[in-house]
Amino acid sequence: MGGTDVKILSYEELEKKFGGMLRTFSSWRIVDQTYEDLYQELRLVLWNAQRAYRPGGNAAFGTYLYRACVNKVGKLLHKIIGFDVRFHEL
């Protein structure tokens, strides 16, 4: 994040900075999920990621958020197709 502490940014600033990522994931076609529904789900992922992120950890916030989005979309797909497609640690 270029050294900016995500904990001190307002949610609006964070959404402006990472909205492109959320829009990209929202454009994935998932049965029974509209673009708007998925975007709203991912806005909650962003909000939760801001709260849970630890700056001293092993990942930049963008990476942390990306993985959280992949996991959320994976969970939604899991409900539909019946197998686990989440991103896992190796």
Secondary structure, 3 states (H helix, E strand, C coil): CCCCCCCCCCHHHHHHHHHHHHHHHHCCCECCECHHHHHHHHHHHHHHHHHHCCCCCCCCHHHHHHHHHHHHHHHHHHHHHCCCCCCCCC
